[in-house]
Amino acid sequence: MFKRIILEDWQNIVPFFSFGTAFLIFLFGVAIAVFSKKEKIDRMANLPLENNQENTNRTH
């Protein structure tokens, strides 16, 4: 039935646009990590992942 798939011109651009968008977001995250002040990085590293009260109330 379908011998050939006819692609529209815009369908050829979508993967490049998606990759470019993801790559720019990645570069933005890397730039934030590289140019952040050491004090901010240390403060974020020392933050607890969960609240201690919530840990004691949970039963698994």
PDB file of N, CA, C, O and CB in Angstrom:
ATOM      1  N   MET A   1       0.823  -1.180   0.000  1.00  0.00           N
ATOM      2  CA  MET A   1       0.000   0.000   0.000  1.00  0.00           C
ATOM      3  C   MET A   1       0.877   1.258   0.000  1.00  0.00           C
ATOM      4  O   MET A   1       0.750   2.112  -0.877  1.00  0.00           O
ATOM      5  CB  MET A   1      -0.942  -0.010   1.206  1.00  0.00           C
ATOM      6  N   PHE A   2       1.775   1.360   1.001  1.00  0.00           N
ATOM      7  CA  PHE A   2       2.677   2.507   1.037  1.00  0.00           C
ATOM      8  C   PHE A   2       4.018   2.073   0.464  1.00  0.00           C
ATOM      9  O   PHE A   2       4.779   1.368   1.127  1.00  0.00           O
ATOM     10  CB  PHE A   2       2.839   3.063   2.492  1.00  0.00           C
ATOM     11  N   LYS A   3       4.309   2.483  -0.744  1.00  0.00           N
ATOM     12  CA  LYS A   3       5.586   2.131  -1.352  1.00  0.00           C
ATOM     13  C   LYS A   3       6.661   3.140  -0.978  1.00  0.00           C
ATOM     14  O   LYS A   3       7.844   2.804  -0.929  1.00  0.00           O
ATOM     15  CB  LYS A   3       5.450   2.046  -2.871  1.00  0.00           C
ATOM     16  N   ARG A   4       6.253   4.361  -0.716  1.00  0.00           N
ATOM     17  CA  ARG A   4       7.221   5.398  -0.418  1.00  0.00           C
ATOM     18  C   ARG A   4       6.595   6.382   0.566  1.00  0.00           C
ATOM     19  O   ARG A   4       5.438   6.778   0.429  1.00  0.00           O
ATOM     20  CB  ARG A   4       7.684   6.119  -1.714  1.00  0.00           C
ATOM     21  N   ILE A   5       7.395   6.764   1.560  1.00  0.00           N
ATOM     22  CA  ILE A   5       6.923   7.757   2.520  1.00  0.00           C
ATOM     23  C   ILE A   5       7.393   9.121   2.042  1.00  0.00           C
ATOM     24  O   ILE A   5       8.587   9.329   1.822  1.00  0.00           O
ATOM     25  CB  ILE A   5       7.440   7.452   3.971  1.00  0.00           C
ATOM     26  N   ILE A   6       6.473  10.035   1.883  1.00  0.00           N
ATOM     27  CA  ILE A   6       6.806  11.381   1.440  1.00  0.00           C
ATOM     28  C   ILE A   6       6.894  12.270   2.678  1.00  0.00           C
ATOM     29  O   ILE A   6       5.904  12.488   3.376  1.00  0.00           O
ATOM     30  CB  ILE A   6       5.746  11.927   0.416  1.00  0.00           C
ATOM     31  N   LEU A   7       8.088  12.774   2.933  1.00  0.00           N
ATOM     32  CA  LEU A   7       8.295  13.642   4.087  1.00  0.00           C
ATOM     33  C   LEU A   7       8.149  15.096   3.671  1.00  0.00           C
ATOM     34  O   LEU A   7       8.581  15.506   2.594  1.00  0.00           O
ATOM     35  CB  LEU A   7       9.678  13.397   4.717  1.00  0.00           C
ATOM     36  N   GLU A   8       7.544  15.842   4.536  1.00  0.00           N
ATOM     37  CA  GLU A   8       7.445  17.275   4.297  1.00  0.00           C
ATOM     38  C   GLU A   8       8.773  17.925   4.681  1.00  0.00           C
ATOM     39  O   GLU A   8       9.566  17.336   5.416  1.00  0.00           O
ATOM     40  CB  GLU A   8       6.259  17.901   5.101  1.00  0.00           C
ATOM     41  N   ASP A   9       9.009  19.119   4.191  1.00  0.00           N
ATOM     42  CA  ASP A   9      10.269  19.802   4.465  1.00  0.00           C
ATOM     43  C   ASP A   9      10.454  20.120   5.945  1.00  0.00           C
ATOM     44  O   ASP A   9      11.572  20.037   6.453  1.00  0.00           O
ATOM     45  CB  ASP A   9      10.347  21.075   3.661  1.00  0.00           C
ATOM     46  N   TRP A  10       9.388  20.479   6.640  1.00  0.00           N
ATOM     47  CA  TRP A  10       9.513  20.838   8.042  1.00  0.00           C
ATOM     48  C   TRP A  10       9.868  19.631   8.904  1.00  0.00           C
ATOM     49  O   TRP A  10      10.441  19.796   9.981  1.00  0.00           O
ATOM     50  CB  TRP A  10       8.227  21.468   8.534  1.00  0.00           C
ATOM     51  N   GLN A  11       9.541  18.433   8.457  1.00  0.00           N
ATOM     52  CA  GLN A  11       9.859  17.238   9.233  1.00  0.00           C
ATOM     53  C   GLN A  11      11.353  16.944   9.236  1.00  0.00           C
ATOM     54  O   GLN A  11      11.839  16.234  10.116  1.00  0.00           O
ATOM     55  CB  GLN A  11       9.102  16.043   8.687  1.00  0.00           C
ATOM     56  N   ASN A  12      12.078  17.472   8.278  1.00  0.00           N
ATOM     57  CA  ASN A  12      13.526  17.297   8.272  1.00  0.00           C
ATOM     58  C   ASN A  12      14.206  18.235   9.261  1.00  0.00           C
ATOM     59  O   ASN A  12      15.326  17.965   9.696  1.00  0.00           O
ATOM     60  CB  ASN A  12      14.078  17.527   6.873  1.00  0.00           C
ATOM     61  N   ILE A  13      13.552  19.322   9.617  1.00  0.00           N
ATOM     62  CA  ILE A  13      14.144  20.326  10.498  1.00  0.00           C
ATOM     63  C   ILE A  13      13.869  20.022  11.968  1.00  0.00           C
ATOM     64  O   ILE A  13      14.652  20.422  12.829  1.00  0.00           O
ATOM     65  CB  ILE A  13      13.612  21.708  10.148  1.00  0.00           C
ATOM     66  N   VAL A  14      12.800  19.339  12.269  1.00  0.00           N
ATOM     67  CA  VAL A  14      12.380  19.107  13.651  1.00  0.00           C
ATOM     68  C   VAL A  14      13.460  18.412  14.488  1.00  0.00           C
ATOM     69  O   VAL A  14      13.704  18.866  15.606  1.00  0.00           O
ATOM     70  CB  VAL A  14      11.111  18.277  13.668  1.00  0.00           C
ATOM     71  N   PRO A  15      14.123  17.348  14.028  1.00  0.00           N
ATOM     72  CA  PRO A  15      15.169  16.731  14.864  1.00  0.00           C
ATOM     73  C   PRO A  15      16.321  17.681  15.175  1.00  0.00           C
ATOM     74  O   PRO A  15      16.852  17.663  16.286  1.00  0.00           O
ATOM     75  CB  PRO A  15      15.715  15.494  14.178  1.00  0.00           C
ATOM     76  N   PHE A  16      16.711  18.506  14.216  1.00  0.00           N
ATOM     77  CA  PHE A  16      17.788  19.459  14.455  1.00  0.00           C
ATOM     78  C   PHE A  16      17.361  20.518  15.468  1.00  0.00           C
ATOM     79  O   PHE A  16      18.147  20.907  16.332  1.00  0.00           O
ATOM     80  CB  PHE A  16      18.217  20.123  13.142  1.00  0.00           C
ATOM     81  N   PHE A  17      16.139  20.976  15.362  1.00  0.00           N
ATOM     82  CA  PHE A  17      15.615  21.956  16.311  1.00  0.00           C
ATOM     83  C   PHE A  17      15.547  21.358  17.717  1.00  0.00           C
ATOM     84  O   PHE A  17      15.912  22.018  18.690  1.00  0.00           O
ATOM     85  CB  PHE A  17      14.221  22.443  15.868  1.00  0.00           C
ATOM     86  N   SER A  18      15.084  20.119  17.824  1.00  0.00           N
ATOM     87  CA  SER A  18      14.985  19.458  19.127  1.00  0.00           C
ATOM     88  C   SER A  18      16.364  19.261  19.742  1.00  0.00           C
ATOM     89  O   SER A  18      16.564  19.529  20.927  1.00  0.00           O
ATOM     90  CB  SER A  18      14.270  18.107  18.992  1.00  0.00           C
ATOM     91  N   PHE A  19      17.308  18.794  18.942  1.00  0.00           N
ATOM     92  CA  PHE A  19      18.665  18.604  19.448  1.00  0.00           C
ATOM     93  C   PHE A  19      19.270  19.940  19.870  1.00  0.00           C
ATOM     94  O   PHE A  19      19.905  20.029  20.921  1.00  0.00           O
ATOM     95  CB  PHE A  19      19.549  17.929  18.383  1.00  0.00           C
ATOM     96  N   GLY A  20      19.081  20.966  19.067  1.00  0.00           N
ATOM     97  CA  GLY A  20      19.620  22.282  19.400  1.00  0.00           C
ATOM     98  C   GLY A  20      19.044  22.827  20.687  1.00  0.00           C
ATOM     99  O   GLY A  20      19.770  23.400  21.500  1.00  0.00           O
ATOM    100  N   THR A  21      17.747  22.656  20.881  1.00  0.00           N
ATOM    101  CA  THR A  21      17.100  23.123  22.104  1.00  0.00           C
ATOM    102  C   THR A  21      17.636  22.376  23.325  1.00  0.00           C
ATOM    103  O   THR A  21      17.960  22.994  24.339  1.00  0.00           O
ATOM    104  CB  THR A  21      15.577  22.949  22.003  1.00  0.00           C
ATOM    105  N   ALA A  22      17.730  21.053  23.229  1.00  0.00           N
ATOM    106  CA  ALA A  22      18.252  20.257  24.343  1.00  0.00           C
ATOM    107  C   ALA A  22      19.711  20.614  24.631  1.00  0.00           C
ATOM    108  O   ALA A  22      20.118  20.688  25.791  1.00  0.00           O
ATOM    109  CB  ALA A  22      18.125  18.753  24.034  1.00  0.00           C
ATOM    110  N   PHE A  23      20.490  20.834  23.583  1.00  0.00           N
ATOM    111  CA  PHE A  23      21.898  21.177  23.755  1.00  0.00           C
ATOM    112  C   PHE A  23      22.056  22.544  24.417  1.00  0.00           C
ATOM    113  O   PHE A  23      22.937  22.719  25.259  1.00  0.00           O
ATOM    114  CB  PHE A  23      22.617  21.161  22.405  1.00  0.00           C
ATOM    115  N   LEU A  24      21.222  23.509  24.052  1.00  0.00           N
ATOM    116  CA  LEU A  24      21.286  24.829  24.680  1.00  0.00           C
ATOM    117  C   LEU A  24      20.903  24.765  26.159  1.00  0.00           C
ATOM    118  O   LEU A  24      21.509  25.448  26.985  1.00  0.00           O
ATOM    119  CB  LEU A  24      20.369  25.809  23.945  1.00  0.00           C
ATOM    120  N   ILE A  25      19.912  23.957  26.493  1.00  0.00           N
ATOM    121  CA  ILE A  25      19.528  23.786  27.897  1.00  0.00           C
ATOM    122  C   ILE A  25      20.674  23.144  28.675  1.00  0.00           C
ATOM    123  O   ILE A  25      20.965  23.541  29.804  1.00  0.00           O
ATOM    124  CB  ILE A  25      18.243  22.925  28.015  1.00  0.00           C
ATOM    125  N   PHE A  26      21.321  22.149  28.067  1.00  0.00           N
ATOM    126  CA  PHE A  26      22.467  21.502  28.703  1.00  0.00           C
ATOM    127  C   PHE A  26      23.603  22.503  28.922  1.00  0.00           C
ATOM    128  O   PHE A  26      24.192  22.546  30.002  1.00  0.00           O
ATOM    129  CB  PHE A  26      22.957  20.318  27.851  1.00  0.00           C
ATOM    130  N   LEU A  27      23.910  23.304  27.904  1.00  0.00           N
ATOM    131  CA  LEU A  27      24.976  24.303  28.038  1.00  0.00           C
ATOM    132  C   LEU A  27      24.642  25.334  29.113  1.00  0.00           C
ATOM    133  O   LEU A  27      25.527  25.775  29.847  1.00  0.00           O
ATOM    134  CB  LEU A  27      25.215  25.007  26.698  1.00  0.00           C
ATOM    135  N   PHE A  28      23.383  25.716  29.207  1.00  0.00           N
ATOM    136  CA  PHE A  28      22.950  26.659  30.237  1.00  0.00           C
ATOM    137  C   PHE A  28      23.181  26.071  31.631  1.00  0.00           C
ATOM    138  O   PHE A  28      23.664  26.764  32.526  1.00  0.00           O
ATOM    139  CB  PHE A  28      21.460  27.020  30.047  1.00  0.00           C
ATOM    140  N   GLY A  29      22.839  24.798  31.813  1.00  0.00           N
ATOM    141  CA  GLY A  29      23.067  24.140  33.104  1.00  0.00           C
ATOM    142  C   GLY A  29      24.540  24.026  33.443  1.00  0.00           C
ATOM    143  O   GLY A  29      24.934  24.231  34.591  1.00  0.00           O
ATOM    144  N   VAL A  30      25.353  23.700  32.451  1.00  0.00           N
ATOM    145  CA  VAL A  30      26.798  23.608  32.678  1.00  0.00           C
ATOM    146  C   VAL A  30      27.368  24.980  33.025  1.00  0.00           C
ATOM    147  O   VAL A  30      28.209  25.095  33.917  1.00  0.00           O
ATOM    148  CB  VAL A  30      27.510  23.031  31.434  1.00  0.00           C
ATOM    149  N   ALA A  31      26.918  26.016  32.328  1.00  0.00           N
ATOM    150  CA  ALA A  31      27.405  27.368  32.604  1.00  0.00           C
ATOM    151  C   ALA A  31      27.043  27.799  34.024  1.00  0.00           C
ATOM    152  O   ALA A  31      27.851  28.429  34.706  1.00  0.00           O
ATOM    153  CB  ALA A  31      26.828  28.365  31.586  1.00  0.00           C
ATOM    154  N   ILE A  32      25.850  27.468  34.464  1.00  0.00           N
ATOM    155  CA  ILE A  32      25.452  27.798  35.838  1.00  0.00           C
ATOM    156  C   ILE A  32      26.345  27.060  36.832  1.00  0.00           C
ATOM    157  O   ILE A  32      26.774  27.643  37.828  1.00  0.00           O
ATOM    158  CB  ILE A  32      23.961  27.440  36.082  1.00  0.00           C
ATOM    159  N   ALA A  33      26.628  25.788  36.571  1.00  0.00           N
ATOM    160  CA  ALA A  33      27.467  25.005  37.473  1.00  0.00           C
ATOM    161  C   ALA A  33      28.901  25.526  37.505  1.00  0.00           C
ATOM    162  O   ALA A  33      29.525  25.563  38.566  1.00  0.00           O
ATOM    163  CB  ALA A  33      27.458  23.540  37.059  1.00  0.00           C
ATOM    164  N   VAL A  34      29.415  25.920  36.371  1.00  0.00           N
ATOM    165  CA  VAL A  34      30.809  26.368  36.300  1.00  0.00           C
ATOM    166  C   VAL A  34      30.982  27.750  36.922  1.00  0.00           C
ATOM    167  O   VAL A  34      31.965  27.994  37.622  1.00  0.00           O
ATOM    168  CB  VAL A  34      31.287  26.387  34.845  1.00  0.00           C
ATOM    169  N   PHE A  35      30.047  28.648  36.677  1.00  0.00           N
ATOM    170  CA  PHE A  35      30.207  30.027  37.121  1.00  0.00           C
ATOM    171  C   PHE A  35      29.553  30.332  38.468  1.00  0.00           C
ATOM    172  O   PHE A  35      29.530  31.488  38.892  1.00  0.00           O
ATOM    173  CB  PHE A  35      29.648  30.941  36.091  1.00  0.00           C
ATOM    174  N   SER A  36      29.022  29.313  39.147  1.00  0.00           N
ATOM    175  CA  SER A  36      28.444  29.537  40.472  1.00  0.00           C
ATOM    176  C   SER A  36      29.556  29.777  41.486  1.00  0.00           C
ATOM    177  O   SER A  36      30.671  29.273  41.342  1.00  0.00           O
ATOM    178  CB  SER A  36      27.567  28.333  40.902  1.00  0.00           C
ATOM    179  N   LYS A  37      29.233  30.548  42.502  1.00  0.00           N
ATOM    180  CA  LYS A  37      30.205  30.805  43.563  1.00  0.00           C
ATOM    181  C   LYS A  37      30.355  29.560  44.426  1.00  0.00           C
ATOM    182  O   LYS A  37      29.411  28.790  44.599  1.00  0.00           O
ATOM    183  CB  LYS A  37      29.776  32.021  44.426  1.00  0.00           C
ATOM    184  N   LYS A  38      31.554  29.375  44.964  1.00  0.00           N
ATOM    185  CA  LYS A  38      31.844  28.200  45.773  1.00  0.00           C
ATOM    186  C   LYS A  38      30.945  28.135  47.004  1.00  0.00           C
ATOM    187  O   LYS A  38      30.546  27.046  47.417  1.00  0.00           O
ATOM    188  CB  LYS A  38      33.308  28.199  46.193  1.00  0.00           C
ATOM    189  N   GLU A  39      30.625  29.274  47.591  1.00  0.00           N
ATOM    190  CA  GLU A  39      29.768  29.293  48.780  1.00  0.00           C
ATOM    191  C   GLU A  39      28.379  28.739  48.460  1.00  0.00           C
ATOM    192  O   GLU A  39      27.806  27.992  49.254  1.00  0.00           O
ATOM    193  CB  GLU A  39      29.652  30.724  49.336  1.00  0.00           C
ATOM    194  N   LYS A  40      27.847  29.103  47.312  1.00  0.00           N
ATOM    195  CA  LYS A  40      26.522  28.617  46.920  1.00  0.00           C
ATOM    196  C   LYS A  40      26.550  27.111  46.667  1.00  0.00           C
ATOM    197  O   LYS A  40      25.618  26.401  47.044  1.00  0.00           O
ATOM    198  CB  LYS A  40      26.026  29.356  45.663  1.00  0.00           C
ATOM    199  N   ILE A  41      27.606  26.626  46.037  1.00  0.00           N
ATOM    200  CA  ILE A  41      27.723  25.192  45.762  1.00  0.00           C
ATOM    201  C   ILE A  41      27.830  24.417  47.066  1.00  0.00           C
ATOM    202  O   ILE A  41      27.189  23.377  47.219  1.00  0.00           O
ATOM    203  CB  ILE A  41      28.945  24.903  44.865  1.00  0.00           C
ATOM    204  N   ASP A  42      28.642  24.914  48.020  1.00  0.00           N
ATOM    205  CA  ASP A  42      28.778  24.241  49.311  1.00  0.00           C
ATOM    206  C   ASP A  42      27.463  24.242  50.083  1.00  0.00           C
ATOM    207  O   ASP A  42      27.110  23.244  50.711  1.00  0.00           O
ATOM    208  CB  ASP A  42      29.871  24.909  50.142  1.00  0.00           C
ATOM    209  N   ARG A  43      26.734  25.361  50.039  1.00  0.00           N
ATOM    210  CA  ARG A  43      25.439  25.431  50.736  1.00  0.00           C
ATOM    211  C   ARG A  43      24.452  24.434  50.144  1.00  0.00           C
ATOM    212  O   ARG A  43      23.737  23.754  50.879  1.00  0.00           O
ATOM    213  CB  ARG A  43      24.855  26.859  50.659  1.00  0.00           C
ATOM    214  N   MET A  44      24.411  24.346  48.818  1.00  0.00           N
ATOM    215  CA  MET A  44      23.498  23.405  48.166  1.00  0.00           C
ATOM    216  C   MET A  44      23.903  21.954  48.441  1.00  0.00           C
ATOM    217  O   MET A  44      23.042  21.083  48.565  1.00  0.00           O
ATOM    218  CB  MET A  44      23.462  23.664  46.653  1.00  0.00           C
ATOM    219  N   ALA A  45      25.201  21.696  48.534  1.00  0.00           N
ATOM    220  CA  ALA A  45      25.678  20.336  48.798  1.00  0.00           C
ATOM    221  C   ALA A  45      25.323  19.879  50.206  1.00  0.00           C
ATOM    222  O   ALA A  45      25.145  18.684  50.441  1.00  0.00           O
ATOM    223  CB  ALA A  45      27.187  20.256  48.595  1.00  0.00           C
ATOM    224  N   ASN A  46      25.219  20.813  51.141  1.00  0.00           N
ATOM    225  CA  ASN A  46      24.932  20.462  52.530  1.00  0.00           C
ATOM    226  C   ASN A  46      23.448  20.449  52.866  1.00  0.00           C
ATOM    227  O   ASN A  46      23.090  20.150  54.006  1.00  0.00           O
ATOM    228  CB  ASN A  46      25.630  21.415  53.438  1.00  0.00           C
ATOM    229  N   LEU A  47      22.582  20.758  51.926  1.00  0.00           N
ATOM    230  CA  LEU A  47      21.146  20.724  52.196  1.00  0.00           C
ATOM    231  C   LEU A  47      20.680  19.279  52.383  1.00  0.00           C
ATOM    232  O   LEU A  47      21.133  18.388  51.664  1.00  0.00           O
ATOM    233  CB  LEU A  47      20.358  21.403  51.048  1.00  0.00           C
ATOM    234  N   PRO A  48      19.783  19.039  53.337  1.00  0.00           N
ATOM    235  CA  PRO A  48      19.262  17.680  53.504  1.00  0.00           C
ATOM    236  C   PRO A  48      18.313  17.329  52.356  1.00  0.00           C
ATOM    237  O   PRO A  48      17.635  18.195  51.804  1.00  0.00           O
ATOM    238  CB  PRO A  48      18.536  17.538  54.863  1.00  0.00           C
ATOM    239  N   LEU A  49      18.281  16.054  52.015  1.00  0.00           N
ATOM    240  CA  LEU A  49      17.405  15.618  50.937  1.00  0.00           C
ATOM    241  C   LEU A  49      15.961  15.489  51.396  1.00  0.00           C
ATOM    242  O   LEU A  49      15.033  15.704  50.616  1.00  0.00           O
ATOM    243  CB  LEU A  49      17.885  14.297  50.377  1.00  0.00           C
ATOM    244  N   GLU A  50      15.773  15.137  52.668  1.00  0.00           N
ATOM    245  CA  GLU A  50      14.428  15.005  53.217  1.00  0.00           C
ATOM    246  C   GLU A  50      14.393  15.631  54.601  1.00  0.00           C
ATOM    247  O   GLU A  50      15.426  15.796  55.250  1.00  0.00           O
ATOM    248  CB  GLU A  50      13.990  13.519  53.274  1.00  0.00           C
ATOM    249  N   ASN A  51      13.197  15.974  55.040  1.00  0.00           N
ATOM    250  CA  ASN A  51      13.003  16.523  56.368  1.00  0.00           C
ATOM    251  C   ASN A  51      13.086  15.391  57.383  1.00  0.00           C
ATOM    252  O   ASN A  51      12.523  14.322  57.147  1.00  0.00           O
ATOM    253  CB  ASN A  51      11.648  17.268  56.472  1.00  0.00           C
ATOM    254  N   ASN A  52      13.777  15.595  58.513  1.00  0.00           N
ATOM    255  CA  ASN A  52      13.957  14.534  59.506  1.00  0.00           C
ATOM    256  C   ASN A  52      12.643  14.110  60.140  1.00  0.00           C
ATOM    257  O   ASN A  52      12.486  12.931  60.457  1.00  0.00           O
ATOM    258  CB  ASN A  52      14.916  14.988  60.585  1.00  0.00           C
ATOM    259  N   GLN A  53      11.690  15.015  60.341  1.00  0.00           N
ATOM    260  CA  GLN A  53      10.403  14.650  60.918  1.00  0.00           C
ATOM    261  C   GLN A  53       9.665  13.678  60.015  1.00  0.00           C
ATOM    262  O   GLN A  53       9.037  12.736  60.499  1.00  0.00           O
ATOM    263  CB  GLN A  53       9.552  15.894  61.161  1.00  0.00           C
ATOM    264  N   GLU A  54       9.732  13.891  58.727  1.00  0.00           N
ATOM    265  CA  GLU A  54       9.040  13.004  57.797  1.00  0.00           C
ATOM    266  C   GLU A  54       9.667  11.619  57.797  1.00  0.00           C
ATOM    267  O   GLU A  54       8.963  10.626  57.609  1.00  0.00           O
ATOM    268  CB  GLU A  54       9.059  13.589  56.386  1.00  0.00           C
ATOM    269  N   ASN A  55      10.983  11.532  58.004  1.00  0.00           N
ATOM    270  CA  ASN A  55      11.653  10.237  58.011  1.00  0.00           C
ATOM    271  C   ASN A  55      11.222   9.387  59.195  1.00  0.00           C
ATOM    272  O   ASN A  55      11.087   8.172  59.054  1.00  0.00           O
ATOM    273  CB  ASN A  55      13.158  10.424  58.031  1.00  0.00           C
ATOM    274  N   THR A  56      11.002   9.992  60.362  1.00  0.00           N
ATOM    275  CA  THR A  56      10.642   9.217  61.541  1.00  0.00           C
ATOM    276  C   THR A  56       9.196   8.758  61.492  1.00  0.00           C
ATOM    277  O   THR A  56       8.862   7.755  62.121  1.00  0.00           O
ATOM    278  CB  THR A  56      10.881  10.029  62.795  1.00  0.00           C
ATOM    279  N   ASN A  57       8.329   9.449  60.772  1.00  0.00           N
ATOM    280  CA  ASN A  57       6.920   9.085  60.717  1.00  0.00           C
ATOM    281  C   ASN A  57       6.622   8.023  59.671  1.00  0.00           C
ATOM    282  O   ASN A  57       5.556   7.409  59.710  1.00  0.00           O
ATOM    283  CB  ASN A  57       6.093  10.301  60.441  1.00  0.00           C
ATOM    284  N   ARG A  58       7.518   7.796  58.759  1.00  0.00           N
ATOM    285  CA  ARG A  58       7.252   6.831  57.690  1.00  0.00           C
ATOM    286  C   ARG A  58       7.502   5.404  58.155  1.00  0.00           C
ATOM    287  O   ARG A  58       8.418   5.133  58.932  1.00  0.00           O
ATOM    288  CB  ARG A  58       8.117   7.139  56.470  1.00  0.00           C
ATOM    289  N   THR A  59       6.681   4.519  57.669  1.00  0.00           N
ATOM    290  CA  THR A  59       6.915   3.089  57.883  1.00  0.00           C
ATOM    291  C   THR A  59       6.984   2.423  56.530  1.00  0.00           C
ATOM    292  O   THR A  59       6.160   2.684  55.653  1.00  0.00           O
ATOM    293  CB  THR A  59       5.800   2.444  58.771  1.00  0.00           C
ATOM    294  N   HIS A  60       7.957   1.575  56.366  1.00  0.00           N
ATOM    295  CA  HIS A  60       8.135   0.914  55.070  1.00  0.00           C
ATOM    296  C   HIS A  60       7.674  -0.507  55.134  1.00  0.00           C
ATOM    297  O   HIS A  60       7.745  -1.225  54.136  1.00  0.00           O
ATOM    298  CB  HIS A  60       9.583   0.966  54.622  1.00  0.00           C
TER     299      HIS A  60
END
